[in-house]
């Protein structure tokens, strides 16, 4: 239902998809992931994260922020699978690379915002996912 509403919102003439829209969608998918049977939810969350990445070329305001990355990492952690641990690590690596790219961009353009800074939650969820294996 959340994805359907998100899709409807994206085509409605009086609404605009924002960073907050994506953050809420990713958080909802993360909360719906409760075990191995819910891997599809984590995959969907990852899909939307990469969709945001693609859109940032057109709209800088859609750069995935820390909470977006963490929602996807936490979704993969919640699957309690080896694939989930691997995917969580891949997302964390992508987050670190995105942050490094943002730091480099900030040196060129002082108005550029750093949004994707990995934090304790980012690392601890990957550690927990790996430790469960």
C-alpha positions as CSV (number, residue, x, y, z in Angstrom):
1,X,0.0,0.0,0.0
2,X,2.8,2.4,0.9
3,X,4.5,1.9,-2.5
4,X,1.1,2.4,-4.3
5,X,0.6,5.7,-2.5
6,X,4.1,6.7,-3.3
7,X,3.6,5.9,-7.0
8,X,0.3,7.8,-7.0
9,X,2.0,10.8,-5.4
10,X,4.7,10.8,-8.1
11,X,2.2,11.3,-10.9
12,X,-0.2,13.6,-9.1
13,X,0.1,17.1,-10.5
14,X,-0.1,18.9,-7.2
15,X,2.5,16.8,-5.3
16,X,6.2,16.6,-5.4
17,X,8.4,13.7,-4.4
18,X,10.9,15.0,-1.8
19,X,13.8,13.6,0.3
20,X,11.3,13.3,3.1
21,X,8.9,11.3,0.9
22,X,11.7,8.8,0.1
23,X,12.8,8.7,3.8
24,X,9.3,7.8,4.9
25,X,9.0,5.2,2.2
26,X,12.3,3.6,3.1
27,X,11.5,3.7,6.8
28,X,8.1,2.0,6.1
29,X,9.8,-0.8,4.1
30,X,12.5,-1.2,6.9
31,X,9.8,-1.6,9.5
32,X,8.0,-4.2,7.4
33,X,11.1,-6.3,7.3
34,X,11.0,-8.8,10.2
35,X,12.9,-11.9,9.0
36,X,14.1,-14.0,6.1
37,X,10.6,-14.2,4.5
38,X,10.6,-10.4,4.2
39,X,13.8,-10.1,2.1
40,X,11.6,-8.7,-0.7
41,X,11.0,-5.6,1.4
42,X,14.7,-5.0,1.9
43,X,15.2,-5.4,-1.8
44,X,12.6,-2.9,-2.5
45,X,14.1,-0.5,-0.1
46,X,17.5,-0.9,-1.8
47,X,15.8,-0.3,-5.2
48,X,14.4,3.0,-4.0
49,X,17.7,4.1,-2.5
50,X,19.4,3.5,-5.9
51,X,16.5,5.2,-7.6
52,X,17.3,8.3,-5.5
53,X,21.0,8.0,-6.5
54,X,19.9,8.2,-10.2
55,X,17.7,11.1,-9.6
56,X,20.3,13.2,-7.9
57,X,21.8,14.0,-11.3
58,X,18.6,15.9,-12.0
59,X,17.7,17.1,-8.5
60,X,20.4,17.7,-5.8
61,X,17.6,17.8,-3.2
62,X,17.1,14.1,-3.5
63,X,20.6,13.0,-2.4
64,X,20.0,10.1,0.0
65,X,20.7,11.2,3.5
66,X,22.0,9.2,6.5
67,X,18.5,8.1,7.6
68,X,17.8,6.8,4.1
69,X,20.9,4.7,4.0
70,X,20.4,3.5,7.6
71,X,16.8,2.4,6.8
72,X,18.1,0.2,4.0
73,X,20.9,-1.1,6.1
74,X,18.5,-1.9,9.0
75,X,16.1,-3.6,6.6
76,X,18.8,-5.9,5.4
77,X,19.9,-6.5,9.0
78,X,16.3,-7.4,9.9
79,X,16.3,-10.3,7.3
80,X,18.7,-12.2,9.5
81,X,20.2,-13.9,6.5
82,X,23.7,-14.2,5.0
83,X,22.5,-12.3,2.0
84,X,21.2,-9.6,4.3
85,X,24.6,-9.2,6.0
86,X,26.3,-9.0,2.7
87,X,23.9,-6.5,1.2
88,X,24.0,-4.3,4.4
89,X,27.8,-4.2,4.0
90,X,27.5,-3.2,0.4
91,X,25.1,-0.4,1.3
92,X,27.4,0.8,4.0
93,X,30.3,0.8,1.5
94,X,28.1,2.8,-1.0
95,X,27.2,5.2,1.8
96,X,30.9,5.8,2.7
97,X,31.8,6.4,-1.0
98,X,28.8,8.7,-1.4
99,X,29.9,10.7,1.7
100,X,33.5,10.9,0.4
101,X,32.2,12.2,-3.0
102,X,30.1,14.8,-1.1
103,X,33.2,15.9,0.9
104,X,35.1,16.4,-2.4
105,X,32.2,18.3,-3.9
106,X,32.1,20.6,-0.8
107,X,35.7,21.6,-1.5
108,X,34.6,22.8,-5.0
109,X,31.3,24.3,-3.9
110,X,30.9,25.6,-0.4
111,X,27.1,25.6,-0.7
112,X,27.0,21.9,-1.2
113,X,25.5,20.0,1.7
114,X,26.9,16.8,3.4
115,X,23.9,14.5,3.8
116,X,25.2,11.0,3.7
117,X,27.5,10.8,6.7
118,X,27.8,7.3,8.1
119,X,27.1,7.1,11.9
120,X,27.2,4.6,14.7
121,X,23.9,3.2,13.7
122,X,25.2,2.6,10.2
123,X,28.2,0.6,11.4
124,X,26.5,-1.2,14.3
125,X,23.7,-2.6,12.1
126,X,26.2,-4.1,9.6
127,X,28.3,-5.5,12.5
128,X,25.1,-7.1,14.0
129,X,24.1,-8.6,10.6
130,X,27.6,-10.1,10.1
131,X,27.8,-11.3,13.7
132,X,24.5,-13.2,13.3
133,X,26.1,-15.3,10.6
